[in-house]
Amino acid sequence: MSLVGDLTEQALAALVGLRESDDLEVKSAAYGNSESDRRELATDAAALANATGGLLLIGATETDDVVDELVPLRLAGEELRIRQILANLVAPALDVETIVVPSKHEVGKGYLAIVVGQSPSGPHAVLKNADLRFFKRDGPRKRPMSESEVADHYRGRFTAAASRVERLMAVHDNLRDLISPDTNRAWLLVSGLPEIPGRDRSSRAGLDELRSWMPSVVAHSPMPYFLQGATNFTTGFRRYVVGDWALDQRGAAEQVAVELHHDGAAGIAFAVGHDWNEQRRFRSSGDADDSDPALLTIGDEGLSFAVLTALGLVGAQAQRTHAGGQIEVAASFFSVHPVGLGHTRQYGIDDRLGNRSLAEFERLTHTLAVNDLAYPGPGLVAAGYLVASDLTAGFGLPETLQLDIEGHLKWRFINHTYRGDVGRWADLYDIPVDGRD
């Protein structure tokens, strides 16, 4: 069953006369709160997900599996309770959307539509004590899944996961074709692939919509600088391409390049860092000369906030294309010279962080929630901590200094240069900032 657009009482009325099926089940009353009632809800939702996905509607009667009529109910607090029950009793987590549809004729009453997506993470089990129970929707009924069906679902999950990883790496590596191999630049590459693909297509109208959409992404980022140069829009094979003036005129970006794929995937490349030895020569410090090889240094603050900006764009792209599930994220550096990590918090003077530079760059992956990335907040900061810490650990710095796993910002490690933008962003999205007076 496909639900398109806003769900209304009139749209639900079209269900009257239809038979319950693989993708439709109706309930005349809300689920109770006993253990058996809670498990019944979990079983109904998991059974839909393990079949084709579909609609579980609370607020309609049926006779002999045929929907009779809509019955509006009082549903105050029900939406949150339903989501909490499913989160606690179904594993792995379901791709579920809950929609309260008000009745036009009975004030204070309505219907609760639970839209369950067909999940590539199946089979979904209902938890009963330490046991896992598997059910599947089969016509108007649900039934226990056989051992072979459970095995088939697991094989499908692992095959799909391997395919997604391959696809993610292709998206990630393709970014190198868009960026300049300039010896004075190191690049941060971040890409993401949603578990449940989105849908998009290239068109003139789509390009115009993208031009209107991108400024909102920039406005929601902690450091707009990283995306402000992305002002040139074009198309590629099943994707939109956004980049700076150099990508448009020379075919290779010098600051930023973005690919937004029709299936909801996204790839982002930001130029970060500078030539450490070149800066030392400029200051005539006497400890570097023209023969010193290039060592590109990435600032840890810029890295942390570039990661947050990239992850926010990955989440916004998934939301824009109506992709779902979780997002597999890859992050790495790209440079033709060794790269080190540093900071300028000590009177604006470069200081090294970690105990080593890198000449080879691993692609590091994480599985993250779409909602954590799509909406600025502590969830995005916590996700950024995981990704940025993976990157800094390669230099010998165990974790990023500006973010933490609880979704807080660390004011002490944020340079005055960045505090204006970052502070406003934190205040706007209720992100805790530790150490700010």
LOTIDO-952469 format. One record per residue (C-alpha): residue in one letter; x, y, z. Coordinates in steps of 0.1 Angstrom, whole numbers, plus 5000, padded with zeros to 4 digits. Example, Ala and Ser with C-alpha at 12.3 -4.5 7.8 and 13.67 -1.06 7.14 Angstrom:
BEGIN
A512349555078 S513749895071 
# end
This chain:
BEGIN
M500050005000 S501350344991 L500250645011 V500850964992 G500351325004 D498551435036 L496351165052 T492751295058 E489551145071 Q488251155035 A491250945023 L490650695051 A486950665041 A488150525008 L489250215028 V485650125036 G484649815016 L488249695011 R489449365025 E492149345051 S495249205033 D498949175034 D499249555037 L496149655056 E494849585091 V492249785111 K491449805148 S488149935162 A489750035195 A493050145209 Y495549885221 G495349825259 N498349855282 S498549505295 E501649295286 S499549095261 D498049405245 R501449565241 R502749245225 E499749235202 L500649575189 A504249475184 T503249155166 D500749335143 A503449595132 A506249345129 A504049115108 L503449395083 A507149485081 N508049115075 A505549105046 T505249405023 G504849685048 G501449865050 L498950045071 L497749955106 L494750185112 I493250235147 G489650365144 A487850135119 T485649825123 E485549515101 T483249225095 D484648905079 D487849095071 V486049375052 V486349725065 D482849845076 E483150195088 L485450455104 V485050485142 P486750805155 L488450755190 R489950975217 L493650935211 A495351185234 G498951065241 E498350755220 E500850835193 L503850855217 R502750545236 I502550345204 R506050455193 Q507450365228 I505950015228 L507249945193 A510750075202 N510849845233 L509349525219 V510449505182 A514049435171 P515549555150 A513749885151 L510949935126 D510650205100 V507350345113 E505450675108 T502550755131 I499850995119 V496951125139 V494051215116 P491351425132 S487651365127 K485851655110 H482651565127 E483551465163 V485751725180 G488651575201 K488451235183 G490151095153 Y492150805139 L495750685143 A497450555111 I500550355118 V502450335085 V504950045085 G507650045058 Q508749725042 S512149685058 P515449575045 S516549515081 G514149215086 P513248985099 H511749185128 A511248995160 V508849055188 L510549025222 K509048805249 N511248785278 A514548645264 D512748485234 L512448625198 R509148555180 F508848615143 F505448685126 K504348765090 R501248915076 D499548665052 G496348795037 P494048915064 R495848715091 K499248705107 R501148375113 P504448265128 M507248255103 S508847925094 E512547865100 S513247875063 E511348205060 V513448355088 A516648225072 D515648375039 H515048715055 Y518448705072 R520148605039 G518348895022 R519449135049 F523049045046 T523049045008 A521349385008 A523849515034 A526749405013 S525249564982 R524649895002 V528249905013 E529449854977 R527150124966 L528250364994 M531850314985 A531150394948 V529350714959 H532250804982 D535050734957 N533350914929 L533851244948 R537551224938 D536551294902 L535051624912 I537951774932 S541251944924 P544351744931 D546052074941 T549051994963 N548152264988 R544752114998 A543551825018 W539951715014 L537351585038 L535051335020 V531751235036 S529051025020 G525850865031 L523450605017 P519950545032 E518850195040 I515450255023 P516050434989 G514450754981 R512950864948 D514051164927 R514651244891 S516451514871 S514451794856 R514552174851 A511952214879 G514051984901 L517152204896 D515152514905 E513752344936 L517352244945 R518552604942 S515752704967 W516452414990 M520252444994 P520152785012 S517952635039 V520552355044 V523352625047 A521252815072 H520852505094 S524552425095 P526852525124 M529352685101 P527752815069 Y531152885054 F531652535042 L528652535019 Q528352895009 G530552844978 A528152574965 T526352794941 N526652614908 F524052354900 T524052094872 T523151724866 G525051404863 F523951044858 R520950994881 R522151274904 Y522451654909 V525851804912 V526552124932 G529852284934 D531952604935 W532952824906 A535952614899 L533952294894 D531652484870 Q534452654850 R537452414853 G535852084860 A537452044894 A536252204926 E538752404948 Q536552444979 V533352234978 A531651964957 V528351794964 E526551504947 L522851444955 H521851104941 H518251014931 D518150724955 G518750954985 A522550904987 A524851204991 G528551274987 I530251585001 A533851704997 F535152005016 A538652155012 V540252165046 G543752235059 H546852425047 D550552365041 W552152365076 N555652425063 E554552705040 Q553052895070 R556252845089 R558252985060 F555953275058 R556553365095 S560353325089 S560653125120 G563952975109 D562752615114 A561652555078 D563152625045 D562052605008 S563252245007 D560852125034 P558251895019 A554551995021 L552751885052 L549051975050 T547552045084 I543852015092 G542452225121 D540552015145 E537752275150 G537252305113 L537251925110 S534551885137 F532252145122 A532852035086 V531751685097 L528551825113 T527852025082 A528351725059 L526251495081 G523451755082 L523451765044 V523351385042 G520351385065 A518651665046 Q519151485013 A517551165027 Q514651365039 R514251555007 T514051234987 H511851055012 A514450795020 G514150605052 G515650355077 Q519150415089 I522050585069 E525350415063 V527950695064 A531550685051 A534250945059 S537850985048 F540551235038 F542051275004 S545451434997 V548451384975 H550751485005 P550851375041 V548351525064 G548651625101 L546151755127 G546552085145 H544852385161 T545252765165 R543752825199 Q547052935214 Y547253305202 G546453205166 I549753005163 D549652655148 D550152375172 R550152005164 L547651755178 G548151385179 N551551215174 R551551125137 S550651245102 L548851025077 A549850945041 E547250685035 F543550735043 E541050475053 R537350495046 L535650485080 T531950385082 H529150435107 T525450345108 L523350645119 A519750735123 V518150955096 N516351175121 D519651245140 L521151385108 A518151555093 Y517451785122 P520051995140 G520251905176 P522151695202 G521551385180 L523451535152 V526251645175 A526551295190 A526751145155 G529351405145 Y531351305176 L531450935164 V532551025128 A535051305138 S536551095165 D537150815140 L539051065119 T541151225146 A542050885161 G544150815129 F546351105140 G546750975175 L544051205190 P541550955206 E538551175202 T537451505189 L537651785214 Q534752005203 L531951745206 D530951465229 I528851145228 E526051305248 G525451565221 H527151855239 L529552115225 K532852195243 W533252575245 R536852555258 F538052395225 I536252635201 N538352925189 H536953275192 T536853295154 Y534153025153 R532253095185 G529853345169 D528353105143 V528552805165 G527052975196 R524053105176 W523552755161 A523652585195 D521152835209 L518752805180 Y518652425183 D518852375220 I522252215219 P524052205253 V527352395254 D529652295282 G531952555297 R530152865283 D529453135309 
# end
